[in-house]
Amino acid sequence: MNVCPVTTIDFNAIKNLTCDEMIAVDKLILATLSSKVELVNKIGCYIISNGGKRLRPLLLLLTANALGGINECHITMATVVEFLHTASLLHDDVIDEASLRRGRESANLVWGNAASVLVGDFLYANAFQMMTRTGDVQVMDLVSQTVSTLTEGEVLQLINCHNPDTTEAQYLEVISCKTAILFRTAAHLAALISDATPEQTQGLINYGLALGMAFQLIDDALDYTSNVAELGKNLGNDLTEGKTTLPLIYAMQYARPDEAHIIAEAIKKGSADAFQQVHEIVIKTDAIAYTFQRAEEQAEKAIAALVCLSDSVYKDALIDLARFSVQRSY
């Protein structure tokens, strides 16, 4: 069954359900970013205020509301999740030598790699300070494990970089650690803070993980189907960085040997020079359609996991969020 309905999901309608709570999160973000070091303030505010969908804090707040309501700890941990995500972006852009982030010059391009890494560390430190103030050992353990997994995912991706022999299973392990883990953690944190039942907690963990997988699969497909204005970053970035994503893995498997060789060499060199050729092969082999199919399967798993929740507008919003993850073009 295809989970994408004919009607386009209105992402703003989903966000509006937690409008007041997100305002509180944004206020806490700005207050916590304050530093006596001016460069920290500049870089932190530059990337935090630079658009973005705020999906991870939104997921936490929607889940908390679906479980009965929001308290101060939910706001704090929604801020922590956004800090973890932003810190990982700062570090990712340095590793990937990115030049664009959300349609603007990346922080590392503006201020340099060293400053970006250190401000990323500052955000991680602030996230941990806020986390410890909750006094909840389960929350602290979960966040600590999450950061560890994020780092492992980055290392796994580094190992697989420029390796055209990367398998689909290896690719899925990387995106599970690098992207899906924060979605999973956001939903899990909401469950912990709301004292959800074991069945609800496991269901929400499953939902967050599947949602994150769907989101990253679509992200990797959009690298070949979107445009710079919508996507907010350069097309072909993954190829330039030597990342063997699912569209490339599938294309190499079903392309002619000479075409597979073109893709393999492009991955090894990490060059955008062959992007047009690679793009044509990816489209020709239906690699994008396959990637969308796998994303839709994950979105379907996410929706099925929500059987653990009672019916509400917030549960409906979580279902719509899963559908949006595979419908989006940015």
LOKOLMI-878072 format. One record per residue (C-alpha): x, y, z; chain; residue number from 1; residue in three letters. Coordinates in steps of 0.5 Angstrom, whole numbers. Layout:
<atoms>
<atom X="X" Y="Y" Z="Z" cadena="A" num="NUM" residuo="Ala"/>
...
</atoms>
This chain:
<atoms>
<atom X="0" Y="0" Z="0" cadena="A" num="1" residuo="Met"/>
<atom X="3" Y="7" Z="-2" cadena="A" num="2" residuo="Asn"/>
<atom X="2" Y="12" Z="4" cadena="A" num="3" residuo="Val"/>
<atom X="2" Y="18" Z="0" cadena="A" num="4" residuo="Cys"/>
<atom X="-5" Y="21" Z="-1" cadena="A" num="5" residuo="Pro"/>
<atom X="-7" Y="25" Z="-7" cadena="A" num="6" residuo="Val"/>
<atom X="-8" Y="31" Z="-3" cadena="A" num="7" residuo="Thr"/>
<atom X="-2" Y="34" Z="-1" cadena="A" num="8" residuo="Thr"/>
<atom X="0" Y="35" Z="6" cadena="A" num="9" residuo="Ile"/>
<atom X="0" Y="42" Z="9" cadena="A" num="10" residuo="Asp"/>
<atom X="6" Y="42" Z="13" cadena="A" num="11" residuo="Phe"/>
<atom X="4" Y="49" Z="16" cadena="A" num="12" residuo="Asn"/>
<atom X="-2" Y="46" Z="19" cadena="A" num="13" residuo="Ala"/>
<atom X="2" Y="41" Z="23" cadena="A" num="14" residuo="Ile"/>
<atom X="7" Y="46" Z="25" cadena="A" num="15" residuo="Lys"/>
<atom X="1" Y="51" Z="28" cadena="A" num="16" residuo="Asn"/>
<atom X="-2" Y="45" Z="33" cadena="A" num="17" residuo="Leu"/>
<atom X="5" Y="47" Z="37" cadena="A" num="18" residuo="Thr"/>
<atom X="5" Y="54" Z="35" cadena="A" num="19" residuo="Cys"/>
<atom X="6" Y="57" Z="42" cadena="A" num="20" residuo="Asp"/>
<atom X="10" Y="51" Z="45" cadena="A" num="21" residuo="Glu"/>
<atom X="15" Y="52" Z="39" cadena="A" num="22" residuo="Met"/>
<atom X="15" Y="60" Z="41" cadena="A" num="23" residuo="Ile"/>
<atom X="17" Y="58" Z="48" cadena="A" num="24" residuo="Ala"/>
<atom X="23" Y="53" Z="45" cadena="A" num="25" residuo="Val"/>
<atom X="25" Y="59" Z="40" cadena="A" num="26" residuo="Asp"/>
<atom X="26" Y="63" Z="46" cadena="A" num="27" residuo="Lys"/>
<atom X="30" Y="58" Z="50" cadena="A" num="28" residuo="Leu"/>
<atom X="34" Y="57" Z="44" cadena="A" num="29" residuo="Ile"/>
<atom X="36" Y="64" Z="44" cadena="A" num="30" residuo="Leu"/>
<atom X="37" Y="65" Z="51" cadena="A" num="31" residuo="Ala"/>
<atom X="41" Y="59" Z="52" cadena="A" num="32" residuo="Thr"/>
<atom X="46" Y="61" Z="46" cadena="A" num="33" residuo="Leu"/>
<atom X="48" Y="67" Z="50" cadena="A" num="34" residuo="Ser"/>
<atom X="55" Y="67" Z="50" cadena="A" num="35" residuo="Ser"/>
<atom X="61" Y="72" Z="53" cadena="A" num="36" residuo="Lys"/>
<atom X="65" Y="70" Z="46" cadena="A" num="37" residuo="Val"/>
<atom X="61" Y="74" Z="41" cadena="A" num="38" residuo="Glu"/>
<atom X="63" Y="69" Z="35" cadena="A" num="39" residuo="Leu"/>
<atom X="60" Y="64" Z="39" cadena="A" num="40" residuo="Val"/>
<atom X="53" Y="68" Z="39" cadena="A" num="41" residuo="Asn"/>
<atom X="54" Y="70" Z="31" cadena="A" num="42" residuo="Lys"/>
<atom X="55" Y="63" Z="29" cadena="A" num="43" residuo="Ile"/>
<atom X="50" Y="60" Z="34" cadena="A" num="44" residuo="Gly"/>
<atom X="45" Y="65" Z="32" cadena="A" num="45" residuo="Cys"/>
<atom X="47" Y="64" Z="24" cadena="A" num="46" residuo="Tyr"/>
<atom X="45" Y="57" Z="24" cadena="A" num="47" residuo="Ile"/>
<atom X="40" Y="56" Z="29" cadena="A" num="48" residuo="Ile"/>
<atom X="36" Y="62" Z="26" cadena="A" num="49" residuo="Ser"/>
<atom X="37" Y="60" Z="19" cadena="A" num="50" residuo="Asn"/>
<atom X="30" Y="57" Z="17" cadena="A" num="51" residuo="Gly"/>
<atom X="30" Y="49" Z="17" cadena="A" num="52" residuo="Gly"/>
<atom X="23" Y="45" Z="19" cadena="A" num="53" residuo="Lys"/>
<atom X="25" Y="44" Z="26" cadena="A" num="54" residuo="Arg"/>
<atom X="22" Y="37" Z="25" cadena="A" num="55" residuo="Leu"/>
<atom X="26" Y="34" Z="31" cadena="A" num="56" residuo="Arg"/>
<atom X="23" Y="39" Z="37" cadena="A" num="57" residuo="Pro"/>
<atom X="16" Y="39" Z="33" cadena="A" num="58" residuo="Leu"/>
<atom X="16" Y="31" Z="33" cadena="A" num="59" residuo="Leu"/>
<atom X="17" Y="31" Z="41" cadena="A" num="60" residuo="Leu"/>
<atom X="12" Y="37" Z="42" cadena="A" num="61" residuo="Leu"/>
<atom X="7" Y="33" Z="38" cadena="A" num="62" residuo="Leu"/>
<atom X="8" Y="26" Z="41" cadena="A" num="63" residuo="Thr"/>
<atom X="8" Y="30" Z="48" cadena="A" num="64" residuo="Ala"/>
<atom X="1" Y="33" Z="46" cadena="A" num="65" residuo="Asn"/>
<atom X="-1" Y="26" Z="44" cadena="A" num="66" residuo="Ala"/>
<atom X="0" Y="23" Z="50" cadena="A" num="67" residuo="Leu"/>
<atom X="-3" Y="28" Z="54" cadena="A" num="68" residuo="Gly"/>
<atom X="0" Y="35" Z="54" cadena="A" num="69" residuo="Gly"/>
<atom X="6" Y="39" Z="55" cadena="A" num="70" residuo="Ile"/>
<atom X="10" Y="41" Z="61" cadena="A" num="71" residuo="Asn"/>
<atom X="17" Y="45" Z="62" cadena="A" num="72" residuo="Glu"/>
<atom X="21" Y="39" Z="61" cadena="A" num="73" residuo="Cys"/>
<atom X="18" Y="38" Z="54" cadena="A" num="74" residuo="His"/>
<atom X="20" Y="45" Z="52" cadena="A" num="75" residuo="Ile"/>
<atom X="27" Y="44" Z="55" cadena="A" num="76" residuo="Thr"/>
<atom X="28" Y="37" Z="52" cadena="A" num="77" residuo="Met"/>
<atom X="26" Y="40" Z="45" cadena="A" num="78" residuo="Ala"/>
<atom X="31" Y="45" Z="45" cadena="A" num="79" residuo="Thr"/>
<atom X="36" Y="40" Z="47" cadena="A" num="80" residuo="Val"/>
<atom X="34" Y="36" Z="41" cadena="A" num="81" residuo="Val"/>
<atom X="35" Y="42" Z="36" cadena="A" num="82" residuo="Glu"/>
<atom X="42" Y="43" Z="39" cadena="A" num="83" residuo="Phe"/>
<atom X="44" Y="36" Z="38" cadena="A" num="84" residuo="Leu"/>
<atom X="42" Y="37" Z="31" cadena="A" num="85" residuo="His"/>
<atom X="45" Y="44" Z="30" cadena="A" num="86" residuo="Thr"/>
<atom X="51" Y="42" Z="33" cadena="A" num="87" residuo="Ala"/>
<atom X="51" Y="35" Z="28" cadena="A" num="88" residuo="Ser"/>
<atom X="50" Y="40" Z="22" cadena="A" num="89" residuo="Leu"/>
<atom X="56" Y="44" Z="24" cadena="A" num="90" residuo="Leu"/>
<atom X="61" Y="38" Z="24" cadena="A" num="91" residuo="His"/>
<atom X="58" Y="35" Z="18" cadena="A" num="92" residuo="Asp"/>
<atom X="59" Y="41" Z="14" cadena="A" num="93" residuo="Asp"/>
<atom X="66" Y="41" Z="16" cadena="A" num="94" residuo="Val"/>
<atom X="67" Y="34" Z="14" cadena="A" num="95" residuo="Ile"/>
<atom X="64" Y="35" Z="8" cadena="A" num="96" residuo="Asp"/>
<atom X="67" Y="41" Z="6" cadena="A" num="97" residuo="Glu"/>
<atom X="60" Y="44" Z="4" cadena="A" num="98" residuo="Ala"/>
<atom X="59" Y="51" Z="2" cadena="A" num="99" residuo="Ser"/>
<atom X="51" Y="52" Z="2" cadena="A" num="100" residuo="Leu"/>
<atom X="46" Y="50" Z="8" cadena="A" num="101" residuo="Arg"/>
<atom X="39" Y="52" Z="8" cadena="A" num="102" residuo="Arg"/>
<atom X="40" Y="56" Z="2" cadena="A" num="103" residuo="Gly"/>
<atom X="45" Y="61" Z="5" cadena="A" num="104" residuo="Arg"/>
<atom X="53" Y="60" Z="6" cadena="A" num="105" residuo="Glu"/>
<atom X="55" Y="55" Z="11" cadena="A" num="106" residuo="Ser"/>
<atom X="58" Y="57" Z="17" cadena="A" num="107" residuo="Ala"/>
<atom X="65" Y="54" Z="16" cadena="A" num="108" residuo="Asn"/>
<atom X="65" Y="58" Z="9" cadena="A" num="109" residuo="Leu"/>
<atom X="64" Y="64" Z="13" cadena="A" num="110" residuo="Val"/>
<atom X="68" Y="63" Z="19" cadena="A" num="111" residuo="Trp"/>
<atom X="72" Y="57" Z="18" cadena="A" num="112" residuo="Gly"/>
<atom X="73" Y="50" Z="20" cadena="A" num="113" residuo="Asn"/>
<atom X="76" Y="51" Z="26" cadena="A" num="114" residuo="Ala"/>
<atom X="70" Y="56" Z="29" cadena="A" num="115" residuo="Ala"/>
<atom X="65" Y="52" Z="26" cadena="A" num="116" residuo="Ser"/>
<atom X="67" Y="45" Z="30" cadena="A" num="117" residuo="Val"/>
<atom X="68" Y="49" Z="36" cadena="A" num="118" residuo="Leu"/>
<atom X="61" Y="52" Z="36" cadena="A" num="119" residuo="Val"/>
<atom X="58" Y="45" Z="35" cadena="A" num="120" residuo="Gly"/>
<atom X="62" Y="43" Z="41" cadena="A" num="121" residuo="Asp"/>
<atom X="59" Y="49" Z="45" cadena="A" num="122" residuo="Phe"/>
<atom X="52" Y="47" Z="43" cadena="A" num="123" residuo="Leu"/>
<atom X="53" Y="40" Z="45" cadena="A" num="124" residuo="Tyr"/>
<atom X="56" Y="42" Z="52" cadena="A" num="125" residuo="Ala"/>
<atom X="50" Y="47" Z="52" cadena="A" num="126" residuo="Asn"/>
<atom X="45" Y="41" Z="51" cadena="A" num="127" residuo="Ala"/>
<atom X="48" Y="37" Z="56" cadena="A" num="128" residuo="Phe"/>
<atom X="48" Y="42" Z="61" cadena="A" num="129" residuo="Gln"/>
<atom X="40" Y="43" Z="60" cadena="A" num="130" residuo="Met"/>
<atom X="39" Y="36" Z="60" cadena="A" num="131" residuo="Met"/>
<atom X="43" Y="35" Z="67" cadena="A" num="132" residuo="Thr"/>
<atom X="38" Y="40" Z="70" cadena="A" num="133" residuo="Arg"/>
<atom X="32" Y="35" Z="69" cadena="A" num="134" residuo="Thr"/>
<atom X="35" Y="31" Z="74" cadena="A" num="135" residuo="Gly"/>
<atom X="32" Y="25" Z="70" cadena="A" num="136" residuo="Asp"/>
<atom X="37" Y="19" Z="70" cadena="A" num="137" residuo="Val"/>
<atom X="33" Y="16" Z="64" cadena="A" num="138" residuo="Gln"/>
<atom X="33" Y="22" Z="60" cadena="A" num="139" residuo="Val"/>
<atom X="41" Y="23" Z="61" cadena="A" num="140" residuo="Met"/>
<atom X="42" Y="16" Z="59" cadena="A" num="141" residuo="Asp"/>
<atom X="38" Y="17" Z="53" cadena="A" num="142" residuo="Leu"/>
<atom X="41" Y="23" Z="50" cadena="A" num="143" residuo="Val"/>
<atom X="48" Y="21" Z="52" cadena="A" num="144" residuo="Ser"/>
<atom X="47" Y="14" Z="48" cadena="A" num="145" residuo="Gln"/>
<atom X="44" Y="18" Z="42" cadena="A" num="146" residuo="Thr"/>
<atom X="50" Y="23" Z="42" cadena="A" num="147" residuo="Val"/>
<atom X="55" Y="17" Z="42" cadena="A" num="148" residuo="Ser"/>
<atom X="51" Y="14" Z="36" cadena="A" num="149" residuo="Thr"/>
<atom X="51" Y="20" Z="32" cadena="A" num="150" residuo="Leu"/>
<atom X="58" Y="20" Z="32" cadena="A" num="151" residuo="Thr"/>
<atom X="59" Y="13" Z="30" cadena="A" num="152" residuo="Glu"/>
<atom X="54" Y="14" Z="24" cadena="A" num="153" residuo="Gly"/>
<atom X="59" Y="20" Z="22" cadena="A" num="154" residuo="Glu"/>
<atom X="65" Y="15" Z="23" cadena="A" num="155" residuo="Val"/>
<atom X="61" Y="9" Z="19" cadena="A" num="156" residuo="Leu"/>
<atom X="60" Y="14" Z="13" cadena="A" num="157" residuo="Gln"/>
<atom X="67" Y="16" Z="13" cadena="A" num="158" residuo="Leu"/>
<atom X="69" Y="9" Z="13" cadena="A" num="159" residuo="Ile"/>
<atom X="64" Y="8" Z="7" cadena="A" num="160" residuo="Asn"/>
<atom X="66" Y="15" Z="3" cadena="A" num="161" residuo="Cys"/>
<atom X="69" Y="14" Z="-4" cadena="A" num="162" residuo="His"/>
<atom X="67" Y="6" Z="-3" cadena="A" num="163" residuo="Asn"/>
<atom X="63" Y="4" Z="-9" cadena="A" num="164" residuo="Pro"/>
<atom X="62" Y="-3" Z="-6" cadena="A" num="165" residuo="Asp"/>
<atom X="58" Y="0" Z="0" cadena="A" num="166" residuo="Thr"/>
<atom X="52" Y="-5" Z="0" cadena="A" num="167" residuo="Thr"/>
<atom X="45" Y="-3" Z="1" cadena="A" num="168" residuo="Glu"/>
<atom X="45" Y="-6" Z="8" cadena="A" num="169" residuo="Ala"/>
<atom X="51" Y="-2" Z="10" cadena="A" num="170" residuo="Gln"/>
<atom X="48" Y="5" Z="7" cadena="A" num="171" residuo="Tyr"/>
<atom X="42" Y="4" Z="12" cadena="A" num="172" residuo="Leu"/>
<atom X="46" Y="3" Z="18" cadena="A" num="173" residuo="Glu"/>
<atom X="49" Y="9" Z="17" cadena="A" num="174" residuo="Val"/>
<atom X="43" Y="13" Z="16" cadena="A" num="175" residuo="Ile"/>
<atom X="40" Y="10" Z="22" cadena="A" num="176" residuo="Ser"/>
<atom X="45" Y="12" Z="26" cadena="A" num="177" residuo="Cys"/>
<atom X="46" Y="19" Z="23" cadena="A" num="178" residuo="Lys"/>
<atom X="39" Y="21" Z="22" cadena="A" num="179" residuo="Thr"/>
<atom X="34" Y="17" Z="24" cadena="A" num="180" residuo="Ala"/>
<atom X="37" Y="16" Z="31" cadena="A" num="181" residuo="Ile"/>
<atom X="35" Y="24" Z="33" cadena="A" num="182" residuo="Leu"/>
<atom X="28" Y="22" Z="30" cadena="A" num="183" residuo="Phe"/>
<atom X="27" Y="16" Z="35" cadena="A" num="184" residuo="Arg"/>
<atom X="30" Y="20" Z="41" cadena="A" num="185" residuo="Thr"/>
<atom X="25" Y="26" Z="40" cadena="A" num="186" residuo="Ala"/>
<atom X="19" Y="21" Z="40" cadena="A" num="187" residuo="Ala"/>
<atom X="23" Y="17" Z="46" cadena="A" num="188" residuo="His"/>
<atom X="24" Y="23" Z="50" cadena="A" num="189" residuo="Leu"/>
<atom X="17" Y="25" Z="50" cadena="A" num="190" residuo="Ala"/>
<atom X="15" Y="18" Z="52" cadena="A" num="191" residuo="Ala"/>
<atom X="19" Y="18" Z="58" cadena="A" num="192" residuo="Leu"/>
<atom X="18" Y="25" Z="60" cadena="A" num="193" residuo="Ile"/>
<atom X="10" Y="24" Z="59" cadena="A" num="194" residuo="Ser"/>
<atom X="11" Y="17" Z="63" cadena="A" num="195" residuo="Asp"/>
<atom X="8" Y="13" Z="57" cadena="A" num="196" residuo="Ala"/>
<atom X="6" Y="6" Z="58" cadena="A" num="197" residuo="Thr"/>
<atom X="12" Y="1" Z="56" cadena="A" num="198" residuo="Pro"/>
<atom X="7" Y="-1" Z="50" cadena="A" num="199" residuo="Glu"/>
<atom X="7" Y="7" Z="48" cadena="A" num="200" residuo="Gln"/>
<atom X="14" Y="8" Z="49" cadena="A" num="201" residuo="Thr"/>
<atom X="16" Y="2" Z="44" cadena="A" num="202" residuo="Gln"/>
<atom X="11" Y="4" Z="39" cadena="A" num="203" residuo="Gly"/>
<atom X="14" Y="11" Z="39" cadena="A" num="204" residuo="Leu"/>
<atom X="21" Y="9" Z="39" cadena="A" num="205" residuo="Ile"/>
<atom X="19" Y="5" Z="32" cadena="A" num="206" residuo="Asn"/>
<atom X="15" Y="11" Z="30" cadena="A" num="207" residuo="Tyr"/>
<atom X="21" Y="16" Z="30" cadena="A" num="208" residuo="Gly"/>
<atom X="26" Y="11" Z="27" cadena="A" num="209" residuo="Leu"/>
<atom X="22" Y="9" Z="21" cadena="A" num="210" residuo="Ala"/>
<atom X="20" Y="17" Z="20" cadena="A" num="211" residuo="Leu"/>
<atom X="27" Y="18" Z="20" cadena="A" num="212" residuo="Gly"/>
<atom X="29" Y="13" Z="15" cadena="A" num="213" residuo="Met"/>
<atom X="24" Y="15" Z="11" cadena="A" num="214" residuo="Ala"/>
<atom X="26" Y="23" Z="11" cadena="A" num="215" residuo="Phe"/>
<atom X="33" Y="21" Z="10" cadena="A" num="216" residuo="Gln"/>
<atom X="32" Y="16" Z="4" cadena="A" num="217" residuo="Leu"/>
<atom X="28" Y="22" Z="1" cadena="A" num="218" residuo="Ile"/>
<atom X="33" Y="27" Z="2" cadena="A" num="219" residuo="Asp"/>
<atom X="38" Y="22" Z="-2" cadena="A" num="220" residuo="Asp"/>
<atom X="33" Y="22" Z="-7" cadena="A" num="221" residuo="Ala"/>
<atom X="32" Y="30" Z="-8" cadena="A" num="222" residuo="Leu"/>
<atom X="40" Y="30" Z="-9" cadena="A" num="223" residuo="Asp"/>
<atom X="38" Y="28" Z="-16" cadena="A" num="224" residuo="Tyr"/>
<atom X="31" Y="31" Z="-17" cadena="A" num="225" residuo="Thr"/>
<atom X="30" Y="37" Z="-13" cadena="A" num="226" residuo="Ser"/>
<atom X="33" Y="44" Z="-15" cadena="A" num="227" residuo="Asn"/>
<atom X="38" Y="49" Z="-11" cadena="A" num="228" residuo="Val"/>
<atom X="33" Y="54" Z="-9" cadena="A" num="229" residuo="Ala"/>
<atom X="28" Y="49" Z="-6" cadena="A" num="230" residuo="Glu"/>
<atom X="33" Y="44" Z="-3" cadena="A" num="231" residuo="Leu"/>
<atom X="37" Y="50" Z="0" cadena="A" num="232" residuo="Gly"/>
<atom X="44" Y="46" Z="-2" cadena="A" num="233" residuo="Lys"/>
<atom X="48" Y="44" Z="-8" cadena="A" num="234" residuo="Asn"/>
<atom X="45" Y="38" Z="-12" cadena="A" num="235" residuo="Leu"/>
<atom X="50" Y="33" Z="-13" cadena="A" num="236" residuo="Gly"/>
<atom X="53" Y="34" Z="-6" cadena="A" num="237" residuo="Asn"/>
<atom X="53" Y="27" Z="-4" cadena="A" num="238" residuo="Asp"/>
<atom X="57" Y="25" Z="-11" cadena="A" num="239" residuo="Leu"/>
<atom X="62" Y="30" Z="-10" cadena="A" num="240" residuo="Thr"/>
<atom X="63" Y="28" Z="-3" cadena="A" num="241" residuo="Glu"/>
<atom X="64" Y="21" Z="-5" cadena="A" num="242" residuo="Gly"/>
<atom X="58" Y="18" Z="-1" cadena="A" num="243" residuo="Lys"/>
<atom X="55" Y="12" Z="-4" cadena="A" num="244" residuo="Thr"/>
<atom X="47" Y="13" Z="-3" cadena="A" num="245" residuo="Thr"/>
<atom X="41" Y="9" Z="-5" cadena="A" num="246" residuo="Leu"/>
<atom X="40" Y="12" Z="-11" cadena="A" num="247" residuo="Pro"/>
<atom X="47" Y="10" Z="-13" cadena="A" num="248" residuo="Leu"/>
<atom X="47" Y="3" Z="-10" cadena="A" num="249" residuo="Ile"/>
<atom X="41" Y="1" Z="-14" cadena="A" num="250" residuo="Tyr"/>
<atom X="43" Y="4" Z="-21" cadena="A" num="251" residuo="Ala"/>
<atom X="50" Y="1" Z="-21" cadena="A" num="252" residuo="Met"/>
<atom X="46" Y="-6" Z="-19" cadena="A" num="253" residuo="Gln"/>
<atom X="42" Y="-5" Z="-25" cadena="A" num="254" residuo="Tyr"/>
<atom X="46" Y="-1" Z="-30" cadena="A" num="255" residuo="Ala"/>
<atom X="50" Y="-3" Z="-36" cadena="A" num="256" residuo="Arg"/>
<atom X="57" Y="-5" Z="-34" cadena="A" num="257" residuo="Pro"/>
<atom X="60" Y="1" Z="-37" cadena="A" num="258" residuo="Asp"/>
<atom X="55" Y="5" Z="-34" cadena="A" num="259" residuo="Glu"/>
<atom X="56" Y="2" Z="-27" cadena="A" num="260" residuo="Ala"/>
<atom X="63" Y="4" Z="-28" cadena="A" num="261" residuo="His"/>
<atom X="62" Y="11" Z="-29" cadena="A" num="262" residuo="Ile"/>
<atom X="58" Y="12" Z="-23" cadena="A" num="263" residuo="Ile"/>
<atom X="64" Y="8" Z="-19" cadena="A" num="264" residuo="Ala"/>
<atom X="69" Y="12" Z="-22" cadena="A" num="265" residuo="Glu"/>
<atom X="65" Y="18" Z="-20" cadena="A" num="266" residuo="Ala"/>
<atom X="64" Y="16" Z="-13" cadena="A" num="267" residuo="Ile"/>
<atom X="72" Y="14" Z="-12" cadena="A" num="268" residuo="Lys"/>
<atom X="74" Y="21" Z="-15" cadena="A" num="269" residuo="Lys"/>
<atom X="68" Y="25" Z="-11" cadena="A" num="270" residuo="Gly"/>
<atom X="68" Y="30" Z="-17" cadena="A" num="271" residuo="Ser"/>
<atom X="61" Y="33" Z="-19" cadena="A" num="272" residuo="Ala"/>
<atom X="64" Y="33" Z="-26" cadena="A" num="273" residuo="Asp"/>
<atom X="60" Y="27" Z="-28" cadena="A" num="274" residuo="Ala"/>
<atom X="54" Y="29" Z="-25" cadena="A" num="275" residuo="Phe"/>
<atom X="50" Y="30" Z="-31" cadena="A" num="276" residuo="Gln"/>
<atom X="52" Y="23" Z="-34" cadena="A" num="277" residuo="Gln"/>
<atom X="51" Y="19" Z="-27" cadena="A" num="278" residuo="Val"/>
<atom X="44" Y="23" Z="-26" cadena="A" num="279" residuo="His"/>
<atom X="42" Y="20" Z="-33" cadena="A" num="280" residuo="Glu"/>
<atom X="44" Y="13" Z="-31" cadena="A" num="281" residuo="Ile"/>
<atom X="40" Y="14" Z="-24" cadena="A" num="282" residuo="Val"/>
<atom X="34" Y="16" Z="-28" cadena="A" num="283" residuo="Ile"/>
<atom X="34" Y="11" Z="-33" cadena="A" num="284" residuo="Lys"/>
<atom X="35" Y="5" Z="-28" cadena="A" num="285" residuo="Thr"/>
<atom X="29" Y="7" Z="-24" cadena="A" num="286" residuo="Asp"/>
<atom X="33" Y="8" Z="-18" cadena="A" num="287" residuo="Ala"/>
<atom X="29" Y="14" Z="-16" cadena="A" num="288" residuo="Ile"/>
<atom X="23" Y="10" Z="-16" cadena="A" num="289" residuo="Ala"/>
<atom X="26" Y="5" Z="-12" cadena="A" num="290" residuo="Tyr"/>
<atom X="29" Y="10" Z="-7" cadena="A" num="291" residuo="Thr"/>
<atom X="22" Y="13" Z="-6" cadena="A" num="292" residuo="Phe"/>
<atom X="19" Y="6" Z="-5" cadena="A" num="293" residuo="Gln"/>
<atom X="23" Y="4" Z="0" cadena="A" num="294" residuo="Arg"/>
<atom X="22" Y="11" Z="4" cadena="A" num="295" residuo="Ala"/>
<atom X="14" Y="10" Z="3" cadena="A" num="296" residuo="Glu"/>
<atom X="15" Y="3" Z="6" cadena="A" num="297" residuo="Glu"/>
<atom X="19" Y="6" Z="12" cadena="A" num="298" residuo="Gln"/>
<atom X="13" Y="12" Z="13" cadena="A" num="299" residuo="Ala"/>
<atom X="8" Y="6" Z="13" cadena="A" num="300" residuo="Glu"/>
<atom X="12" Y="3" Z="18" cadena="A" num="301" residuo="Lys"/>
<atom X="12" Y="9" Z="22" cadena="A" num="302" residuo="Ala"/>
<atom X="4" Y="10" Z="21" cadena="A" num="303" residuo="Ile"/>
<atom X="3" Y="3" Z="23" cadena="A" num="304" residuo="Ala"/>
<atom X="7" Y="4" Z="30" cadena="A" num="305" residuo="Ala"/>
<atom X="2" Y="9" Z="32" cadena="A" num="306" residuo="Leu"/>
<atom X="-3" Y="4" Z="34" cadena="A" num="307" residuo="Val"/>
<atom X="0" Y="5" Z="41" cadena="A" num="308" residuo="Cys"/>
<atom X="-4" Y="12" Z="41" cadena="A" num="309" residuo="Leu"/>
<atom X="-11" Y="14" Z="42" cadena="A" num="310" residuo="Ser"/>
<atom X="-14" Y="18" Z="37" cadena="A" num="311" residuo="Asp"/>
<atom X="-13" Y="26" Z="37" cadena="A" num="312" residuo="Ser"/>
<atom X="-11" Y="31" Z="33" cadena="A" num="313" residuo="Val"/>
<atom X="-4" Y="30" Z="35" cadena="A" num="314" residuo="Tyr"/>
<atom X="-4" Y="23" Z="33" cadena="A" num="315" residuo="Lys"/>
<atom X="-7" Y="25" Z="26" cadena="A" num="316" residuo="Asp"/>
<atom X="-1" Y="30" Z="25" cadena="A" num="317" residuo="Ala"/>
<atom X="4" Y="25" Z="27" cadena="A" num="318" residuo="Leu"/>
<atom X="1" Y="21" Z="21" cadena="A" num="319" residuo="Ile"/>
<atom X="1" Y="27" Z="17" cadena="A" num="320" residuo="Asp"/>
<atom X="8" Y="28" Z="19" cadena="A" num="321" residuo="Leu"/>
<atom X="10" Y="21" Z="16" cadena="A" num="322" residuo="Ala"/>
<atom X="6" Y="22" Z="10" cadena="A" num="323" residuo="Arg"/>
<atom X="10" Y="29" Z="9" cadena="A" num="324" residuo="Phe"/>
<atom X="16" Y="26" Z="10" cadena="A" num="325" residuo="Ser"/>
<atom X="15" Y="22" Z="3" cadena="A" num="326" residuo="Val"/>
<atom X="12" Y="28" Z="-1" cadena="A" num="327" residuo="Gln"/>
<atom X="16" Y="34" Z="1" cadena="A" num="328" residuo="Arg"/>
<atom X="21" Y="37" Z="-5" cadena="A" num="329" residuo="Ser"/>
<atom X="25" Y="40" Z="0" cadena="A" num="330" residuo="Tyr"/>
</atoms>
